[in-house]
Amino acid sequence: MKTFKTILITLLYVSVYSQTNIEKDYSKKEVYITMRDGVKLFTSIYIPRDISPKNKYPFLMERTCYNVSPYGENKFPTELTTNNFLEKDKYIFVFQDVRGRYMSEGTFTNMTPQVEHKTKKDIDESTDTYDTIDWLIKNIANNNGKVGQYGISYPGFYTAVGTLANHPALVASSPQAPVSDFYFDDFHHNGAFVMGYFRTFPVFGVQKKNLTSDDWYNDTFIKPNSKDGSIFYNEIGTIKEASKKYYKDNFFMNEIIEHPNYDDFWKKRNLLPHLKNVKHAILTVGGWYDAEDLTGSLKIYKTLEKNNPKTQNTIVMGPFSHGGWASEKGKHFHNDIYFGDSISTFYKKNIENKFFHHYLKENSKSQVSLPEAYMYDTGKKQWNEYTNWPPKETKKINFYLTESGKLTNSKSETINFSEYYSDPNKPVPSTMILSEMNRFTPRNYMSEDQRFATSRPDVLTFTTDVLTDDLTFAGEINAHLSISTSSTDADFVVKLIDIYPHNEPENKEKPNVVYANYHQMVRSEIMPARFRNSFEKPEALTPNTQTKITFPLQDVLHTFKKGHKIQIQVQSTWYPLIAINPQKFSENPYLTDKTDYTKAFIKIFNDSYIEIDTLE
């Protein structure tokens, strides 16, 4: 067995070797590119050394708020991209700090609003993208006149909004795990505040004071004080208390507290209405277990498809967590669930590399030979190809939540209900993986075993009989709940679960996991009742009055296999992933105290149902 020292030496060798190869194959330039309003953006450019008038290269660009390190023209990274197939293919790689970040000038704004360009001085991220492309084309010798862009997560937003640059040289864009709207992605789910992101706020809510290559916000990070992350969240108090203690001067936290509803502040930061007149090729990439930006990937693809029907628009969804396709782990797991070998490599070689090579090095006027939708079935554990997403041949099926706890396709002729008692002081845990609560953002809960919730009296379960045939869910899921509560507000969490057979075999790679009767979460979402009619104007519930609440869960492609069961869980707390709803209506729940926490009896009537797209 190799010693730790031997392994460390090997890793150092690989690192130095990779860096030496990059330095051997590329030269590096660091430049400031001036935007139309005079602000200068720091840009690192890696140019293949064999570039020449006879050997021209296209650009592949990433714009980021996270930094373009290493800084210094004599310093090279160990890799230029996480895709070694792109590195071998060779491009002029461009990395840029966006406004207000690290070595770039200007002021940072979260999800920079897209503006009407009434004058030449009106700026947003699309104009910064245009001005950068224009400078590159005119100033880097021996380029082939074509530019592609890509990025994961927040850089995925910069890629998506960059599609609106409409520069003639921009021929291919790949927004990956892109943010589309912070009121529905990342920091909120349907307006409910994602408490599990509480530790991330230093990154997004502290302005730098000068140009810097270092992280200026490090001293505002909250350090874990135990391996059990639940301790911190159990002691943190309300949002009002926690934000005052930890983030009094954090501008992003203050913006969230000041804008609890979907007002103009958030609407201006919604990218989706602007995704029009996009004429170049798009490859949107996401992960079915992306806890951060699953909504963004699906909505950006669908919006581009609706608004730009003639544009080459491809979506890829794999069995990945947030950006998980960027690194190859060999045997691919999400939490406890095994999906296959070398899945990331398959994506990089057969999808991403193929996309950029075709449009940047071959014929950008013709369509690349990729399907409209390259989607991974997380139940059958295989890639499927579709000409549309959701597939046109799907059939909608309703599953009713009966008072007996059965999940059935038959609607009852008489009205009845199931009931639970929801106490905000004793919330339903969002995970049993206690170390997850110390992470920058929680991720494993997306496919976590939900058996821990079935024994809770404040969680209702509705379960089918054992399936006699495979059943594939392929597309959209909508929850149609009929509820009442003894109080004036409540959150409603709906979880879709795949229950494994009692004789499910164990996996030697996960020796401590009992897969027999495993309750794998397939999809989940939350909806605050106060937003049931409008995200702009919240409304209190009338106590003990039957009320309809309808909301979408994100799409899914999952085959529930013969011998499995399908389960729906419904609950009203989901902590610490989602902040506590006091269950007493307030115009601004972020300003409520613990004295506002109200226990409530909540009924789910048996005309409630989950509407699902299915494939034969």
PyMOL commands that set and color helices and strands:
alter all, ss='L'
color gray80, all
select helices_A, chain A and resi 4-25+84-89+125-139+154-165+195-205+218-220+230-235+239-246+251-258+264-267+272-274+294-307+324-326+343-361+434-438+444-447+451-454+529-531+589-591+594-596
alter helices_A, ss='H'
color red, helices_A
select strands_A, chain A and resi 26-34+40-48+57-64+92-97+143-152+170-176+188-189+192-193+281-287+313-318+331-334+337-341+373-377+382-386+395-401+407-408+417-422+459-463+471-485+491-499+519-528+547-560+565-571+600-605+609-615
alter strands_A, ss='S'
color yellow, strands_A
deselect
rebuild
show_as cartoon
